[in-house]
Amino acid sequence: MGFRCGIVGLPNVGKSTIFNALTAAGIEAANYPFCTIEPNVGMVAVPDPRLDKLAALAKTKRTVYAQMEFVDIAGLVSGASKGEGLGNQFLGHIRQVDAIAHVIRCFEDDNIVHVSGKIDPLLDMEVINTELILADMDTVEKRLKKSQSMAKSGDRIAKEQSAILEQLQKILDGGQPARRFSVPAGMEEAAARLFREICLLTAKPVLYVANVKEEDILTGNKWVEQIRQKVEAEDQAPVVVISGAIEAELSGMGPAEQLEFLHDMGLQESGLNRLIRAGYKLLGLTNYFTVGEKETRSWTIPLGAKAPQAAGVIHTDFERGFIRAEVIAYEDYIACGSEAVAKDRGLWRLEGKDYVVKDGDCINFRFNV
């Protein structure tokens, strides 16, 4: 698999239009708030030309790309954490995602209403971030009461969690996201366990998607610059400039047409590709490949993953019974044209459990359970 990305933003900023274009899901995208009533979920194949080249060399019967999951919820408005609008009903749907893509409107269009009556990306960012923080404050408050109650009976874990939650509560009360929380020394394990359990929205990595008109896709505009300046001063999060209109056109084209269209627009790749690359970098992810006549496939792993951990992505038995990894670097595989030639040239190698898998490695795992 790839990773799961939750899409948030105010109503009518282009969330559903972009979701529809990226996933070709055919959902409704209308000019009025709260068009998205139910959360939309779409799977997208992560494009990777390297996988296509390997599949061609292996004459594989089946090519399987890594997958990225998008979850689009109703537009959030001020007061969503207290039940305003419809957004609060669906915040739970993005608690399990790996990262959050915050779509921000950076275009004027008199035919598309803006809930605040004007284009102001910084205000839009503040509204969404505030609502996510307020939602997390509610989660932390409830969990803190539970932990404090359990701590009275002498529960050691509850005591540790109470101490962490009290400090976390101060961060959120100060209007800061949970990802800025510094874990106290010696409490790393307890904090990691707690964060996995409560799934705070503002603890997740965030990237910003600036939705612009077609004519601004190459140069950006004043609103994009405002977002970049604010992000550089605070989160250091990636900003991806996308035109929902362009992505919508691309979604209805074949591969050859897409390439020609992008070339005519002066673009090297689609917004989807840029969004995926930004997400992989944000989360510290990479890919390795398994290559064969039956199937050639891309697998997503964390950067720095060792061979057994990478094997476990295929099946837990592979990790549990790991013996060795048979590895050919992608560039060597392409240069040789096959595993057999790579072996003859001494470019096929055996790696043990401490081997750190490299991006693009072509691997065959040996295991015994």
MONORPE-V52349 format. One line per field, one symbol per residue. ss: DSSP state (2 for helix, 1 for strand, 0 for the rest). phi: phi as a letter, one per 20 degrees, with the letter a starting at -180 (. if undefined). burial: # if it has 24 or more other C-alpha atoms within 12 Angstrom, else .. A space follows every 50 residues. Layout:
BEGIN
ss=???
phi=???
burial=???
END
This chain:
BEGIN
ss=00111111000000222222222000000000000000011111100022 22222222000011001111110000000222000022222222000011 11111000000000000000222222222222222222222222222222 20000222222222222222222000022200000002222222222200 22201111111002220000022222222222200000111102222222 20002222222222200000222222222222201111110000011111 11000122222222022222011111110222222200222222000011 1000010000011111100
phi=.dbdcedcrffmeogfffgfffdlemefcdebfmfeeefdccdcfefbgf fffffffelfebdcefddddcddgfecgngfdofmdgffdgffdfdfebd deecfcbdafecfdgenbebgffgffffffffffffffffffffgfffff ffenffffffffffffffffffgendfffefefggndffffffffffelf feeffccddeedfgfdfedmbffffffffffffcelefddecdgffffff fedegfffffffffendebffgfffffffffgemdbcccdcaffbcbdce cfgnfegfffffffagffffdgdadeccfgfffffenaffffffemeecd cefefefegngdccedbbc
burial=#########################.###...#####.##########.# #####.##....################.##...################ ########.....##...#######################.##..##.. .......############.##..#####.#.#......##..##..### ##############.##..##.##.###..#...#.############## #......#...#....#.############.##.########...##### ##..#######.##...##..#########.###..###..#....###. #.#.#############..
END
